[in-house]
Amino acid sequence: MLTAQTETINALDLAWVRSQFPSLAQIVNGHPATFLDGPGGTQVPQRVIDAISDYLKRDNANTGGAYATSRHTDAMIAGARSAMADFLGCDPDEVIFGPNMTSLTFAISRSIGRELGEGDEIVLTHLDHDANISPWRALEERGVTIRMVEIYEDDCTLDMDDVARKITDRTKLVAVGYASNAVGTINDVKEIIRLAHQRGAMSYIDAVHYAPHGPIDVRALDCDFLVCSTYKFFGPHMGVLYGKREHLKRLDPYKVRANTNAIPNRWEWGTLNHECIAGITACVDYLADLGRRVSASASARRAAVLAAYDAIQKQERGLMESLIRGILTIPGLRLYGISDPKRYDQRCPTLAVRINGRTPLELATRLGERGIFTWDGNYYALNLTERLDVEKDGGFLRIGLAHYNTAQEVACLLATLQEIVG
Ligand SMILES: Cc1ncc(COP(=O)(O)O)c(C=O)c1O
């Protein structure tokens, strides 16, 4: 696991963190709003809101024009690319902006698909979000064969022996999630990427669920592509893709003729959501500021982001430990995924549960009435809910912690669940 290049990381100042997020102060039905819906999208700090509205107020223009607001827009986008490069550990020209992870993945899969045909194979997993499955399955119409990696149902982890078996000399690409958005499992993506490269295959990492919980270093991973969505880590509704420069140059995107052939812009089509791109820089700067507050020696933005994740992981670990300990005492409750405290390094604080006699929708609705926001269903991790045979019964209740959650919120959730179950 990556750590910041700093000696001491202090605990994060939760009062400061919460003061950054105006939405956390809401009251719903007389109860303080408790946001346990982070896996569906996190809340945003005030500076992200300000950056979006300041852009619209002052700099709203299209790119490439010979006048002030257009030049400001070009500079702003370049700044956001640098911010995401610091976040991911790459160069700015390897950063592609798009509307969301799903659209970016369909775009890349179509382009990679141009080079594939009969006899070529793509390896996917049963643990993944459908956005990292359907775009690749679409290539079956070109004759590509899809191989699905098995999981261990008892703890919802990938069968790594099966990963090694399924990757062969016919494999052209391995697409796998960094972490499961349903059950929280963190996959050993570094090892999977190594196995892919050993057989000459490319790797495509879906880091959407991992990004709010842990630091990403695309160079250390050596992945070929990695994709994430800023709305899952305190930013606006946008998707971001990292691609190795050699692939971004070599692969052939579907694009309009007037668009440049230079990277990164050849992978960005039409007019992007400029105001949200302005919000992306603010979101990375929020994390960097958090990092500087917990580590005196983390001044450069990348170092500060890494320091922030050290503190975020400590905060989330404490909350997750008490949440899992408490939730396992609820009668009739089953937790899906890793529950052994010795293995908590291998999971995010995202819990999928079912309670006998209650549908996930009923539980989410009752909690919602008390101002506690959770999610129910499959969250598009459809392969997993079908595999675990819970799809027909409403999927799971998902409880997702973020670093801005508090011990009181966890206690309140547990007490409310106990009360609902009776
Ligand atoms: C793990 C994972 N991958 C992909 C996606 C899709 O992301 P987007 O909404 O940006 O298309 C999500 C969204 O929930 C997700 O959780």
The ligand as an SDF file (V2000), in Angstrom:
LIG
                    3D

 16 16  0  0  0  0  0  0  0  0999 V2000
  -17.0180    0.3610   -9.3360 C   0  0  0  0  0  0  0  0  0  0  0  0
  -17.7400    1.2340  -10.3070 C   0  0  0  0  0  0  0  0  0  0  0  0
  -17.3860    1.2280  -11.5860 N   0  0  0  0  0  0  0  0  0  0  0  0
  -17.9910    1.9920  -12.5030 C   0  0  0  0  0  0  0  0  0  0  0  0
  -19.0430    2.8040  -12.1610 C   0  0  0  0  0  0  0  0  0  0  0  0
  -19.6850    3.6530  -13.2090 C   0  0  0  0  0  0  0  0  0  0  0  0
  -19.2290    4.9590  -13.0710 O   0  0  0  0  0  0  0  0  0  0  0  0
  -19.9170    6.1750  -13.8450 P   0  0  0  0  0  0  0  0  0  0  0  0
  -21.1830    6.4870  -13.1390 O   0  0  0  0  0  0  0  0  0  0  0  0
  -18.8970    7.2660  -13.7560 O   0  0  0  0  0  0  0  0  0  0  0  0
  -20.1480    5.7410  -15.2570 O   0  0  0  0  0  0  0  0  0  0  0  0
  -19.4660    2.8570  -10.8290 C   0  0  0  0  0  0  0  0  0  0  0  0
  -20.6130    3.6860  -10.4360 C   0  0  0  0  0  0  0  0  0  0  0  0
  -21.2550    3.4590   -9.4510 O   0  0  0  0  0  0  0  0  0  0  0  0
  -18.7980    2.0470   -9.8750 C   0  0  0  0  0  0  0  0  0  0  0  0
  -19.1480    2.0590   -8.5890 O   0  0  0  0  0  0  0  0  0  0  0  0
  1  2  1  0
  2  3  1  0
  2 15  2  0
  3  4  2  0
  4  5  1  0
  5  6  1  0
  5 12  2  0
  6  7  1  0
  7  8  1  0
  8  9  2  0
  8 10  1  0
  8 11  1  0
 12 13  1  0
 12 15  1  0
 13 14  2  0
 15 16  1  0
M  END
$$$$
